[in-house]
Amino acid sequence: MDITTHCARITGPVSYLNGGGCTLNIPIGPCLVERLGDQSIDIVWGPQGQSSVALPIAEIQAAQDHGHLVLLD
């Protein structure tokens, strides 16, 4: 599997469902964006990269279109 990683920044609300079914937002700040194939993208954040979530490509594209996710490289 080919994995492509980019440095990025969350600048607005990008939501996801946690394990308990609650909707949370990825915190504003730096993150890594890793494409994991054709259907999903993994967002990694936190001081040691301890938090992550896989989101559908359509949701990532919508976040970029609204300026809530900015690729830095």
Secondary structure, DSSP 8 states (H G I E B T S, - for coil): ---EEEEEEE-S--EEE-TTS-EEE--SEEEEEEE-SSSEEEEEESTTS-EEEEEEHHHHHHHHHTTSEEE--
